[in-house]
C-alpha cells in the first residue's frame, strides 16, 4: 500500500509500507522544467503511482539516486532512457555490489528488477537553475550519500542520513563518523524548514540539531 502526501506547492511524498518497522519513501518534485524523482524504491511497481501522477504533463523526468542501497535504486530501469543522477561513488558501488544485493534481498523485488546504473555523476555538487534544485555530496549513512535541496520550497531530501523512525533519528553509519557530523553541520547552515528522508516521516529542521546533540 502507498500513501501520498503533498509537501508544500510542488512536492509529493509517496510512502510504501514495504518494511514492518518503517516506510519507504519516493519523493517527486514537479519543477517548471523537469520532474525530479528522488529514489526509485524496490522495483518498477514502486514507480507506478508516481508515473500516473505525471503522465500528462509532458515534462522530462530526471531520476536521482540518494545512495547505492538496493531499496533506493531497484526501480532505475523503469527510467533507463532518462537522466539518472548520482554521486560518482554511487555508480561505482552499485556496479560492484549489484550481484551481492540481488542475492541477499531479491525477495523484496517489486516487479522485474534489472541493473540500471546512473548515467550522470558528480563529485561535489550539481545544480538545476531553472528549478532551483541543488544536489550535493553529503557523506554519512554511506560514503556516496547525496542530498537534494529544493531552494524554492525550502525542502531538503537527505536520503538515509536521518534514521528510519522518530525514536531512532541516528541512522546506520557506513562512512566516517566525523564526515557525518560535518554533513549535519552543513545542513544546519542551509535555508530549509522541511526534511524528507528515505524512510522516516516528514520532519522539521530541528531534527538535525537533535541528532547532533545525540552524537
Secondary structure by P-SEA (a helix, b strand, c coil): cbbbbbccccbbbbbbcccccbbbbbbbbbcccbbbbcccccccccaaaaaaaccccbbbbbbbbcccccccccccccccccbbbbcaaaaaaaaacaaaaaaccccccccbbbbbccccccccccccccccbbbbbbccccccbbbbbcccccbbbbccccccccccccccccccaaaaaaaaaaaaaccccbbbcccccccccaaaaaaaaac
